[in-house]
Amino acid sequence: DQEAIRAYHNLKSTSASLGALALSAAARRMEELLSESGLSGHDEPRQVVEREFERVEILARQWLAS
């Protein structure tokens, strides 16, 4: 649990630094949920993080290609 919490915490901070605020907010939500109730039962918020991460990745690739 602590490893996952730490990973979401780092993702929250790093994405905020990059201006990816939706990803940061989604990571913050997951960090809170994991801190409160552990690993299970958070499929929907985890999927939000995944979608936002994919969106940021696509934008980063487009930016790097330009």
CHARMM-style PDB file with segment names, atoms N, HN, CA, C and O in Angstrom:
ATOM      1  N   ASP     1       0.814  -1.199   0.000  1.00  0.00      PROA
ATOM      2  CA  ASP     1       0.000   0.000   0.000  1.00  0.00      PROA
ATOM      3  C   ASP     1       0.860   1.267   0.000  1.00  0.00      PROA
ATOM      4  O   ASP     1       0.591   2.203  -0.753  1.00  0.00      PROA
ATOM      5  N   GLN     2       1.878   1.293   0.833  1.00  0.00      PROA
ATOM      6  HN  GLN     2       2.096   0.532   1.445  1.00  0.00      PROA
ATOM      7  CA  GLN     2       2.709   2.492   0.944  1.00  0.00      PROA
ATOM      8  C   GLN     2       3.442   2.796  -0.359  1.00  0.00      PROA
ATOM      9  O   GLN     2       3.639   3.960  -0.709  1.00  0.00      PROA
ATOM     10  N   GLU     3       3.838   1.759  -1.067  1.00  0.00      PROA
ATOM     11  HN  GLU     3       3.677   0.813  -0.783  1.00  0.00      PROA
ATOM     12  CA  GLU     3       4.525   1.967  -2.347  1.00  0.00      PROA
ATOM     13  C   GLU     3       3.587   2.612  -3.362  1.00  0.00      PROA
ATOM     14  O   GLU     3       3.987   3.523  -4.086  1.00  0.00      PROA
ATOM     15  N   ALA     4       2.347   2.145  -3.417  1.00  0.00      PROA
ATOM     16  HN  ALA     4       2.022   1.405  -2.829  1.00  0.00      PROA
ATOM     17  CA  ALA     4       1.363   2.721  -4.334  1.00  0.00      PROA
ATOM     18  C   ALA     4       1.038   4.157  -3.943  1.00  0.00      PROA
ATOM     19  O   ALA     4       0.920   5.026  -4.806  1.00  0.00      PROA
ATOM     20  N   ILE     5       0.894   4.406  -2.644  1.00  0.00      PROA
ATOM     21  HN  ILE     5       0.990   3.700  -1.943  1.00  0.00      PROA
ATOM     22  CA  ILE     5       0.621   5.768  -2.176  1.00  0.00      PROA
ATOM     23  C   ILE     5       1.760   6.697  -2.572  1.00  0.00      PROA
ATOM     24  O   ILE     5       1.524   7.809  -3.043  1.00  0.00      PROA
ATOM     25  N   ARG     6       2.977   6.247  -2.382  1.00  0.00      PROA
ATOM     26  HN  ARG     6       3.169   5.343  -1.999  1.00  0.00      PROA
ATOM     27  CA  ARG     6       4.153   7.047  -2.735  1.00  0.00      PROA
ATOM     28  C   ARG     6       4.202   7.310  -4.247  1.00  0.00      PROA
ATOM     29  O   ARG     6       4.542   8.412  -4.679  1.00  0.00      PROA
ATOM     30  N   ALA     7       3.861   6.294  -5.043  1.00  0.00      PROA
ATOM     31  HN  ALA     7       3.585   5.400  -4.692  1.00  0.00      PROA
ATOM     32  CA  ALA     7       3.876   6.463  -6.502  1.00  0.00      PROA
ATOM     33  C   ALA     7       2.845   7.500  -6.940  1.00  0.00      PROA
ATOM     34  O   ALA     7       3.140   8.351  -7.779  1.00  0.00      PROA
ATOM     35  N   TYR     8       1.639   7.434  -6.379  1.00  0.00      PROA
ATOM     36  HN  TYR     8       1.399   6.742  -5.698  1.00  0.00      PROA
ATOM     37  CA  TYR     8       0.615   8.422  -6.733  1.00  0.00      PROA
ATOM     38  C   TYR     8       1.002   9.814  -6.226  1.00  0.00      PROA
ATOM     39  O   TYR     8       0.731  10.812  -6.893  1.00  0.00      PROA
ATOM     40  N   HSD     9       1.625   9.884  -5.065  1.00  0.00      PROA
ATOM     41  HN  HSD     9       1.845   9.073  -4.523  1.00  0.00      PROA
ATOM     42  CA  HSD     9       2.090  11.160  -4.531  1.00  0.00      PROA
ATOM     43  C   HSD     9       3.110  11.784  -5.488  1.00  0.00      PROA
ATOM     44  O   HSD     9       3.026  12.970  -5.806  1.00  0.00      PROA
ATOM     45  N   ASN    10       4.067  10.982  -5.941  1.00  0.00      PROA
ATOM     46  HN  ASN    10       4.135  10.018  -5.683  1.00  0.00      PROA
ATOM     47  CA  ASN    10       5.082  11.475  -6.879  1.00  0.00      PROA
ATOM     48  C   ASN    10       4.457  11.887  -8.201  1.00  0.00      PROA
ATOM     49  O   ASN    10       4.830  12.911  -8.774  1.00  0.00      PROA
ATOM     50  N   LEU    11       3.506  11.095  -8.692  1.00  0.00      PROA
ATOM     51  HN  LEU    11       3.202  10.264  -8.227  1.00  0.00      PROA
ATOM     52  CA  LEU    11       2.815  11.437  -9.934  1.00  0.00      PROA
ATOM     53  C   LEU    11       2.053  12.747  -9.771  1.00  0.00      PROA
ATOM     54  O   LEU    11       2.060  13.591 -10.667  1.00  0.00      PROA
ATOM     55  N   LYS    12       1.402  12.911  -8.631  1.00  0.00      PROA
ATOM     56  HN  LYS    12       1.396  12.225  -7.903  1.00  0.00      PROA
ATOM     57  CA  LYS    12       0.667  14.151  -8.345  1.00  0.00      PROA
ATOM     58  C   LYS    12       1.598  15.352  -8.430  1.00  0.00      PROA
ATOM     59  O   LYS    12       1.282  16.339  -9.096  1.00  0.00      PROA
ATOM     60  N   SER    13       2.719  15.275  -7.774  1.00  0.00      PROA
ATOM     61  HN  SER    13       2.976  14.474  -7.234  1.00  0.00      PROA
ATOM     62  CA  SER    13       3.655  16.402  -7.727  1.00  0.00      PROA
ATOM     63  C   SER    13       4.292  16.675  -9.076  1.00  0.00      PROA
ATOM     64  O   SER    13       4.360  17.821  -9.518  1.00  0.00      PROA
ATOM     65  N   THR    14       4.755  15.632  -9.722  1.00  0.00      PROA
ATOM     66  HN  THR    14       4.700  14.700  -9.363  1.00  0.00      PROA
ATOM     67  CA  THR    14       5.435  15.791 -11.006  1.00  0.00      PROA
ATOM     68  C   THR    14       4.491  16.329 -12.065  1.00  0.00      PROA
ATOM     69  O   THR    14       4.850  17.239 -12.812  1.00  0.00      PROA
ATOM     70  N   SER    15       3.285  15.775 -12.137  1.00  0.00      PROA
ATOM     71  HN  SER    15       2.994  15.036 -11.530  1.00  0.00      PROA
ATOM     72  CA  SER    15       2.346  16.232 -13.153  1.00  0.00      PROA
ATOM     73  C   SER    15       1.930  17.682 -12.899  1.00  0.00      PROA
ATOM     74  O   SER    15       1.731  18.438 -13.850  1.00  0.00      PROA
ATOM     75  N   ALA    16       1.796  18.077 -11.637  1.00  0.00      PROA
ATOM     76  HN  ALA    16       1.957  17.463 -10.865  1.00  0.00      PROA
ATOM     77  CA  ALA    16       1.484  19.474 -11.342  1.00  0.00      PROA
ATOM     78  C   ALA    16       2.616  20.386 -11.805  1.00  0.00      PROA
ATOM     79  O   ALA    16       2.365  21.474 -12.323  1.00  0.00      PROA
ATOM     80  N   SER    17       3.856  19.948 -11.621  1.00  0.00      PROA
ATOM     81  HN  SER    17       4.059  19.064 -11.200  1.00  0.00      PROA
ATOM     82  CA  SER    17       5.016  20.733 -12.066  1.00  0.00      PROA
ATOM     83  C   SER    17       5.007  20.945 -13.567  1.00  0.00      PROA
ATOM     84  O   SER    17       5.461  21.977 -14.062  1.00  0.00      PROA
ATOM     85  N   LEU    18       4.489  19.962 -14.289  1.00  0.00      PROA
ATOM     86  HN  LEU    18       4.120  19.123 -13.887  1.00  0.00      PROA
ATOM     87  CA  LEU    18       4.432  20.044 -15.748  1.00  0.00      PROA
ATOM     88  C   LEU    18       3.200  20.773 -16.259  1.00  0.00      PROA
ATOM     89  O   LEU    18       3.075  21.025 -17.457  1.00  0.00      PROA
ATOM     90  N   GLY    19       2.291  21.110 -15.354  1.00  0.00      PROA
ATOM     91  HN  GLY    19       2.393  20.905 -14.381  1.00  0.00      PROA
ATOM     92  CA  GLY    19       1.063  21.785 -15.756  1.00  0.00      PROA
ATOM     93  C   GLY    19      -0.047  20.835 -16.138  1.00  0.00      PROA
ATOM     94  O   GLY    19      -1.075  21.266 -16.661  1.00  0.00      PROA
ATOM     95  N   ALA    20       0.137  19.544 -15.889  1.00  0.00      PROA
ATOM     96  HN  ALA    20       0.971  19.194 -15.464  1.00  0.00      PROA
ATOM     97  CA  ALA    20      -0.888  18.542 -16.187  1.00  0.00      PROA
ATOM     98  C   ALA    20      -1.806  18.437 -14.963  1.00  0.00      PROA
ATOM     99  O   ALA    20      -1.754  17.468 -14.205  1.00  0.00      PROA
ATOM    100  N   LEU    21      -2.640  19.456 -14.797  1.00  0.00      PROA
ATOM    101  HN  LEU    21      -2.682  20.243 -15.412  1.00  0.00      PROA
ATOM    102  CA  LEU    21      -3.408  19.598 -13.564  1.00  0.00      PROA
ATOM    103  C   LEU    21      -4.507  18.560 -13.403  1.00  0.00      PROA
ATOM    104  O   LEU    21      -4.814  18.166 -12.278  1.00  0.00      PROA
ATOM    105  N   ALA    22      -5.103  18.109 -14.494  1.00  0.00      PROA
ATOM    106  HN  ALA    22      -4.853  18.429 -15.408  1.00  0.00      PROA
ATOM    107  CA  ALA    22      -6.125  17.061 -14.391  1.00  0.00      PROA
ATOM    108  C   ALA    22      -5.491  15.751 -13.931  1.00  0.00      PROA
ATOM    109  O   ALA    22      -6.070  15.033 -13.115  1.00  0.00      PROA
ATOM    110  N   LEU    23      -4.312  15.440 -14.446  1.00  0.00      PROA
ATOM    111  HN  LEU    23      -3.842  16.023 -15.108  1.00  0.00      PROA
ATOM    112  CA  LEU    23      -3.602  14.242 -14.013  1.00  0.00      PROA
ATOM    113  C   LEU    23      -3.196  14.377 -12.551  1.00  0.00      PROA
ATOM    114  O   LEU    23      -3.319  13.420 -11.786  1.00  0.00      PROA
ATOM    115  N   SER    24      -2.726  15.526 -12.160  1.00  0.00      PROA
ATOM    116  HN  SER    24      -2.627  16.304 -12.781  1.00  0.00      PROA
ATOM    117  CA  SER    24      -2.345  15.756 -10.774  1.00  0.00      PROA
ATOM    118  C   SER    24      -3.534  15.571  -9.834  1.00  0.00      PROA
ATOM    119  O   SER    24      -3.404  14.949  -8.780  1.00  0.00      PROA
ATOM    120  N   ALA    25      -4.676  16.103 -10.209  1.00  0.00      PROA
ATOM    121  HN  ALA    25      -4.782  16.609 -11.065  1.00  0.00      PROA
ATOM    122  CA  ALA    25      -5.878  15.972  -9.377  1.00  0.00      PROA
ATOM    123  C   ALA    25      -6.324  14.515  -9.277  1.00  0.00      PROA
ATOM    124  O   ALA    25      -6.731  14.059  -8.208  1.00  0.00      PROA
ATOM    125  N   ALA    26      -6.246  13.791 -10.380  1.00  0.00      PROA
ATOM    126  HN  ALA    26      -5.915  14.161 -11.248  1.00  0.00      PROA
ATOM    127  CA  ALA    26      -6.627  12.374 -10.366  1.00  0.00      PROA
ATOM    128  C   ALA    26      -5.672  11.565  -9.498  1.00  0.00      PROA
ATOM    129  O   ALA    26      -6.096  10.670  -8.767  1.00  0.00      PROA
ATOM    130  N   ALA    27      -4.392  11.880  -9.578  1.00  0.00      PROA
ATOM    131  HN  ALA    27      -4.047  12.608 -10.171  1.00  0.00      PROA
ATOM    132  CA  ALA    27      -3.403  11.192  -8.754  1.00  0.00      PROA
ATOM    133  C   ALA    27      -3.610  11.528  -7.277  1.00  0.00      PROA
ATOM    134  O   ALA    27      -3.468  10.661  -6.415  1.00  0.00      PROA
ATOM    135  N   ARG    28      -3.943  12.778  -6.989  1.00  0.00      PROA
ATOM    136  HN  ARG    28      -4.058  13.482  -7.689  1.00  0.00      PROA
ATOM    137  CA  ARG    28      -4.229  13.178  -5.606  1.00  0.00      PROA
ATOM    138  C   ARG    28      -5.412  12.385  -5.052  1.00  0.00      PROA
ATOM    139  O   ARG    28      -5.385  11.927  -3.910  1.00  0.00      PROA
ATOM    140  N   ARG    29      -6.443  12.230  -5.870  1.00  0.00      PROA
ATOM    141  HN  ARG    29      -6.465  12.602  -6.798  1.00  0.00      PROA
ATOM    142  CA  ARG    29      -7.629  11.471  -5.439  1.00  0.00      PROA
ATOM    143  C   ARG    29      -7.253  10.025  -5.127  1.00  0.00      PROA
ATOM    144  O   ARG    29      -7.683   9.476  -4.112  1.00  0.00      PROA
ATOM    145  N   MET    30      -6.458   9.410  -5.991  1.00  0.00      PROA
ATOM    146  HN  MET    30      -6.110   9.856  -6.816  1.00  0.00      PROA
ATOM    147  CA  MET    30      -6.028   8.034  -5.739  1.00  0.00      PROA
ATOM    148  C   MET    30      -5.173   7.952  -4.484  1.00  0.00      PROA
ATOM    149  O   MET    30      -5.329   7.021  -3.694  1.00  0.00      PROA
ATOM    150  N   GLU    31      -4.287   8.894  -4.288  1.00  0.00      PROA
ATOM    151  HN  GLU    31      -4.160   9.650  -4.930  1.00  0.00      PROA
ATOM    152  CA  GLU    31      -3.454   8.922  -3.088  1.00  0.00      PROA
ATOM    153  C   GLU    31      -4.342   8.973  -1.840  1.00  0.00      PROA
ATOM    154  O   GLU    31      -4.096   8.255  -0.870  1.00  0.00      PROA
ATOM    155  N   GLU    32      -5.361   9.814  -1.867  1.00  0.00      PROA
ATOM    156  HN  GLU    32      -5.560  10.397  -2.654  1.00  0.00      PROA
ATOM    157  CA  GLU    32      -6.279   9.928  -0.731  1.00  0.00      PROA
ATOM    158  C   GLU    32      -7.041   8.635  -0.503  1.00  0.00      PROA
ATOM    159  O   GLU    32      -7.150   8.165   0.629  1.00  0.00      PROA
ATOM    160  N   LEU    33      -7.570   8.059  -1.579  1.00  0.00      PROA
ATOM    161  HN  LEU    33      -7.481   8.441  -2.499  1.00  0.00      PROA
ATOM    162  CA  LEU    33      -8.339   6.817  -1.445  1.00  0.00      PROA
ATOM    163  C   LEU    33      -7.491   5.688  -0.880  1.00  0.00      PROA
ATOM    164  O   LEU    33      -7.937   4.950  -0.002  1.00  0.00      PROA
ATOM    165  N   LEU    34      -6.278   5.554  -1.380  1.00  0.00      PROA
ATOM    166  HN  LEU    34      -5.915   6.154  -2.093  1.00  0.00      PROA
ATOM    167  CA  LEU    34      -5.396   4.491  -0.900  1.00  0.00      PROA
ATOM    168  C   LEU    34      -5.019   4.705   0.559  1.00  0.00      PROA
ATOM    169  O   LEU    34      -4.919   3.743   1.321  1.00  0.00      PROA
ATOM    170  N   SER    35      -4.811   5.948   0.950  1.00  0.00      PROA
ATOM    171  HN  SER    35      -4.892   6.729   0.331  1.00  0.00      PROA
ATOM    172  CA  SER    35      -4.480   6.248   2.339  1.00  0.00      PROA
ATOM    173  C   SER    35      -5.638   5.909   3.264  1.00  0.00      PROA
ATOM    174  O   SER    35      -5.436   5.460   4.392  1.00  0.00      PROA
ATOM    175  N   GLU    36      -6.860   6.131   2.772  1.00  0.00      PROA
ATOM    176  HN  GLU    36      -7.024   6.496   1.856  1.00  0.00      PROA
ATOM    177  CA  GLU    36      -8.048   5.897   3.591  1.00  0.00      PROA
ATOM    178  C   GLU    36      -8.454   4.432   3.659  1.00  0.00      PROA
ATOM    179  O   GLU    36      -8.843   3.943   4.720  1.00  0.00      PROA
ATOM    180  N   SER    37      -8.365   3.717   2.516  1.00  0.00      PROA
ATOM    181  HN  SER    37      -8.049   4.114   1.654  1.00  0.00      PROA
ATOM    182  CA  SER    37      -8.998   2.396   2.500  1.00  0.00      PROA
ATOM    183  C   SER    37      -8.210   1.305   1.796  1.00  0.00      PROA
ATOM    184  O   SER    37      -8.769   0.238   1.541  1.00  0.00      PROA
ATOM    185  N   GLY    38      -6.954   1.514   1.472  1.00  0.00      PROA
ATOM    186  HN  GLY    38      -6.500   2.381   1.679  1.00  0.00      PROA
ATOM    187  CA  GLY    38      -6.156   0.447   0.870  1.00  0.00      PROA
ATOM    188  C   GLY    38      -6.343   0.321  -0.624  1.00  0.00      PROA
ATOM    189  O   GLY    38      -6.915   1.194  -1.277  1.00  0.00      PROA
ATOM    190  N   LEU    39      -5.848  -0.789  -1.152  1.00  0.00      PROA
ATOM    191  HN  LEU    39      -5.384  -1.498  -0.621  1.00  0.00      PROA
ATOM    192  CA  LEU    39      -5.720  -0.963  -2.600  1.00  0.00      PROA
ATOM    193  C   LEU    39      -6.994  -1.353  -3.338  1.00  0.00      PROA
ATOM    194  O   LEU    39      -7.128  -1.025  -4.517  1.00  0.00      PROA
ATOM    195  N   SER    40      -7.912  -2.022  -2.709  1.00  0.00      PROA
ATOM    196  HN  SER    40      -7.803  -2.288  -1.751  1.00  0.00      PROA
ATOM    197  CA  SER    40      -9.033  -2.588  -3.464  1.00  0.00      PROA
ATOM    198  C   SER    40     -10.187  -1.604  -3.615  1.00  0.00      PROA
ATOM    199  O   SER    40     -10.388  -0.709  -2.793  1.00  0.00      PROA
ATOM    200  N   GLY    41     -10.942  -1.806  -4.703  1.00  0.00      PROA
ATOM    201  HN  GLY    41     -10.778  -2.533  -5.370  1.00  0.00      PROA
ATOM    202  CA  GLY    41     -12.180  -1.083  -4.910  1.00  0.00      PROA
ATOM    203  C   GLY    41     -12.069   0.302  -5.497  1.00  0.00      PROA
ATOM    204  O   GLY    41     -12.970   1.117  -5.298  1.00  0.00      PROA
ATOM    205  N   HSD    42     -11.011   0.602  -6.206  1.00  0.00      PROA
ATOM    206  HN  HSD    42     -10.279  -0.060  -6.367  1.00  0.00      PROA
ATOM    207  CA  HSD    42     -10.844   1.947  -6.755  1.00  0.00      PROA
ATOM    208  C   HSD    42     -10.664   1.915  -8.269  1.00  0.00      PROA
ATOM    209  O   HSD    42      -9.861   2.670  -8.817  1.00  0.00      PROA
ATOM    210  N   ASP    43     -11.397   1.059  -8.934  1.00  0.00      PROA
ATOM    211  HN  ASP    43     -12.049   0.445  -8.489  1.00  0.00      PROA
ATOM    212  CA  ASP    43     -11.221   0.903 -10.377  1.00  0.00      PROA
ATOM    213  C   ASP    43     -11.515   2.190 -11.149  1.00  0.00      PROA
ATOM    214  O   ASP    43     -10.738   2.580 -12.021  1.00  0.00      PROA
ATOM    215  N   GLU    44     -12.621   2.842 -10.835  1.00  0.00      PROA
ATOM    216  HN  GLU    44     -13.251   2.525 -10.127  1.00  0.00      PROA
ATOM    217  CA  GLU    44     -12.995   4.039 -11.596  1.00  0.00      PROA
ATOM    218  C   GLU    44     -11.978   5.171 -11.424  1.00  0.00      PROA
ATOM    219  O   GLU    44     -11.545   5.736 -12.428  1.00  0.00      PROA
ATOM    220  N   PRO    45     -11.578   5.527 -10.198  1.00  0.00      PROA
ATOM    221  CA  PRO    45     -10.556   6.584 -10.071  1.00  0.00      PROA
ATOM    222  C   PRO    45      -9.216   6.195 -10.699  1.00  0.00      PROA
ATOM    223  O   PRO    45      -8.520   7.050 -11.247  1.00  0.00      PROA
ATOM    224  N   ARG    46      -8.853   4.918 -10.623  1.00  0.00      PROA
ATOM    225  HN  ARG    46      -9.418   4.224 -10.178  1.00  0.00      PROA
ATOM    226  CA  ARG    46      -7.605   4.467 -11.245  1.00  0.00      PROA
ATOM    227  C   ARG    46      -7.678   4.623 -12.753  1.00  0.00      PROA
ATOM    228  O   ARG    46      -6.693   4.999 -13.390  1.00  0.00      PROA
ATOM    229  N   GLN    47      -8.842   4.333 -13.331  1.00  0.00      PROA
ATOM    230  HN  GLN    47      -9.641   4.027 -12.814  1.00  0.00      PROA
ATOM    231  CA  GLN    47      -9.026   4.484 -14.771  1.00  0.00      PROA
ATOM    232  C   GLN    47      -8.931   5.952 -15.187  1.00  0.00      PROA
ATOM    233  O   GLN    47      -8.445   6.256 -16.276  1.00  0.00      PROA
ATOM    234  N   VAL    48      -9.387   6.853 -14.333  1.00  0.00      PROA
ATOM    235  HN  VAL    48      -9.782   6.606 -13.448  1.00  0.00      PROA
ATOM    236  CA  VAL    48      -9.264   8.288 -14.611  1.00  0.00      PROA
ATOM    237  C   VAL    48      -7.785   8.663 -14.676  1.00  0.00      PROA
ATOM    238  O   VAL    48      -7.363   9.395 -15.571  1.00  0.00      PROA
ATOM    239  N   VAL    49      -7.003   8.157 -13.725  1.00  0.00      PROA
ATOM    240  HN  VAL    49      -7.346   7.561 -12.998  1.00  0.00      PROA
ATOM    241  CA  VAL    49      -5.559   8.422 -13.739  1.00  0.00      PROA
ATOM    242  C   VAL    49      -4.952   7.895 -15.035  1.00  0.00      PROA
ATOM    243  O   VAL    49      -4.167   8.587 -15.682  1.00  0.00      PROA
ATOM    244  N   GLU    50      -5.311   6.683 -15.410  1.00  0.00      PROA
ATOM    245  HN  GLU    50      -5.949   6.121 -14.884  1.00  0.00      PROA
ATOM    246  CA  GLU    50      -4.757   6.087 -16.633  1.00  0.00      PROA
ATOM    247  C   GLU    50      -5.118   6.899 -17.865  1.00  0.00      PROA
ATOM    248  O   GLU    50      -4.266   7.131 -18.723  1.00  0.00      PROA
ATOM    249  N   ARG    51      -6.361   7.332 -17.966  1.00  0.00      PROA
ATOM    250  HN  ARG    51      -7.054   7.144 -17.269  1.00  0.00      PROA
ATOM    251  CA  ARG    51      -6.788   8.132 -19.124  1.00  0.00      PROA
ATOM    252  C   ARG    51      -6.043   9.463 -19.178  1.00  0.00      PROA
ATOM    253  O   ARG    51      -5.587   9.884 -20.242  1.00  0.00      PROA
ATOM    254  N   GLU    52      -5.922  10.115 -18.040  1.00  0.00      PROA
ATOM    255  HN  GLU    52      -6.292   9.773 -17.176  1.00  0.00      PROA
ATOM    256  CA  GLU    52      -5.216  11.395 -18.001  1.00  0.00      PROA
ATOM    257  C   GLU    52      -3.734  11.220 -18.317  1.00  0.00      PROA
ATOM    258  O   GLU    52      -3.141  12.052 -19.003  1.00  0.00      PROA
ATOM    259  N   PHE    53      -3.140  10.145 -17.820  1.00  0.00      PROA
ATOM    260  HN  PHE    53      -3.623   9.469 -17.263  1.00  0.00      PROA
ATOM    261  CA  PHE    53      -1.738   9.866 -18.121  1.00  0.00      PROA
ATOM    262  C   PHE    53      -1.554   9.662 -19.622  1.00  0.00      PROA
ATOM    263  O   PHE    53      -0.617  10.197 -20.215  1.00  0.00      PROA
ATOM    264  N   GLU    54      -2.450   8.885 -20.235  1.00  0.00      PROA
ATOM    265  HN  GLU    54      -3.211   8.450 -19.753  1.00  0.00      PROA
ATOM    266  CA  GLU    54      -2.370   8.652 -21.685  1.00  0.00      PROA
ATOM    267  C   GLU    54      -2.518   9.959 -22.456  1.00  0.00      PROA
ATOM    268  O   GLU    54      -1.827  10.183 -23.450  1.00  0.00      PROA
ATOM    269  N   ARG    55      -3.422  10.819 -21.993  1.00  0.00      PROA
ATOM    270  HN  ARG    55      -3.983  10.637 -21.186  1.00  0.00      PROA
ATOM    271  CA  ARG    55      -3.630  12.101 -22.670  1.00  0.00      PROA
ATOM    272  C   ARG    55      -2.363  12.956 -22.591  1.00  0.00      PROA
ATOM    273  O   ARG    55      -1.959  13.566 -23.581  1.00  0.00      PROA
ATOM    274  N   VAL    56      -1.745  12.998 -21.421  1.00  0.00      PROA
ATOM    275  HN  VAL    56      -2.073  12.503 -20.617  1.00  0.00      PROA
ATOM    276  CA  VAL    56      -0.508  13.773 -21.247  1.00  0.00      PROA
ATOM    277  C   VAL    56       0.609  13.168 -22.086  1.00  0.00      PROA
ATOM    278  O   VAL    56       1.395  13.896 -22.692  1.00  0.00      PROA
ATOM    279  N   GLU    57       0.681  11.853 -22.125  1.00  0.00      PROA
ATOM    280  HN  GLU    57       0.042  11.261 -21.633  1.00  0.00      PROA
ATOM    281  CA  GLU    57       1.713  11.190 -22.928  1.00  0.00      PROA
ATOM    282  C   GLU    57       1.561  11.543 -24.405  1.00  0.00      PROA
ATOM    283  O   GLU    57       2.555  11.826 -25.074  1.00  0.00      PROA
ATOM    284  N   ILE    58       0.343  11.529 -24.917  1.00  0.00      PROA
ATOM    285  HN  ILE    58      -0.464  11.298 -24.373  1.00  0.00      PROA
ATOM    286  CA  ILE    58       0.093  11.872 -26.321  1.00  0.00      PROA
ATOM    287  C   ILE    58       0.512  13.315 -26.594  1.00  0.00      PROA
ATOM    288  O   ILE    58       1.170  13.599 -27.595  1.00  0.00      PROA
ATOM    289  N   LEU    59       0.127  14.224 -25.696  1.00  0.00      PROA
ATOM    290  HN  LEU    59      -0.407  13.993 -24.883  1.00  0.00      PROA
ATOM    291  CA  LEU    59       0.496  15.630 -25.871  1.00  0.00      PROA
ATOM    292  C   LEU    59       2.000  15.825 -25.820  1.00  0.00      PROA
ATOM    293  O   LEU    59       2.549  16.615 -26.587  1.00  0.00      PROA
ATOM    294  N   ALA    60       2.671  15.115 -24.927  1.00  0.00      PROA
ATOM    295  HN  ALA    60       2.225  14.473 -24.304  1.00  0.00      PROA
ATOM    296  CA  ALA    60       4.128  15.218 -24.822  1.00  0.00      PROA
ATOM    297  C   ALA    60       4.803  14.702 -26.087  1.00  0.00      PROA
ATOM    298  O   ALA    60       5.760  15.305 -26.572  1.00  0.00      PROA
ATOM    299  N   ARG    61       4.310  13.595 -26.618  1.00  0.00      PROA
ATOM    300  HN  ARG    61       3.532  13.105 -26.224  1.00  0.00      PROA
ATOM    301  CA  ARG    61       4.881  13.056 -27.854  1.00  0.00      PROA
ATOM    302  C   ARG    61       4.687  14.024 -29.027  1.00  0.00      PROA
ATOM    303  O   ARG    61       5.582  14.208 -29.852  1.00  0.00      PROA
ATOM    304  N   GLN    62       3.504  14.636 -29.083  1.00  0.00      PROA
ATOM    305  HN  GLN    62       2.777  14.487 -28.412  1.00  0.00      PROA
ATOM    306  CA  GLN    62       3.247  15.608 -30.148  1.00  0.00      PROA
ATOM    307  C   GLN    62       4.165  16.818 -30.001  1.00  0.00      PROA
ATOM    308  O   GLN    62       4.700  17.317 -30.991  1.00  0.00      PROA
ATOM    309  N   TRP    63       4.345  17.282 -28.791  1.00  0.00      PROA
ATOM    310  HN  TRP    63       3.911  16.876 -27.987  1.00  0.00      PROA
ATOM    311  CA  TRP    63       5.216  18.418 -28.546  1.00  0.00      PROA
ATOM    312  C   TRP    63       6.660  18.093 -28.925  1.00  0.00      PROA
ATOM    313  O   TRP    63       7.345  18.907 -29.544  1.00  0.00      PROA
ATOM    314  N   LEU    64       7.118  16.892 -28.549  1.00  0.00      PROA
ATOM    315  HN  LEU    64       6.562  16.231 -28.046  1.00  0.00      PROA
ATOM    316  CA  LEU    64       8.490  16.492 -28.877  1.00  0.00      PROA
ATOM    317  C   LEU    64       8.704  16.327 -30.375  1.00  0.00      PROA
ATOM    318  O   LEU    64       9.802  16.559 -30.880  1.00  0.00      PROA
ATOM    319  N   ALA    65       7.658  15.927 -31.080  1.00  0.00      PROA
ATOM    320  HN  ALA    65       6.766  15.738 -30.670  1.00  0.00      PROA
ATOM    321  CA  ALA    65       7.771  15.705 -32.527  1.00  0.00      PROA
ATOM    322  C   ALA    65       7.761  17.021 -33.304  1.00  0.00      PROA
ATOM    323  O   ALA    65       8.202  17.071 -34.452  1.00  0.00      PROA
ATOM    324  N   SER    66       7.267  18.066 -32.687  1.00  0.00      PROA
ATOM    325  HN  SER    66       6.909  18.026 -31.754  1.00  0.00      PROA
ATOM    326  CA  SER    66       7.163  19.346 -33.417  1.00  0.00      PROA
ATOM    327  C   SER    66       8.443  20.149 -33.386  1.00  0.00      PROA
ATOM    328  OT1 SER    66       8.502  21.240 -33.955  1.00  0.00      PROA
TER     329      SER     66
END
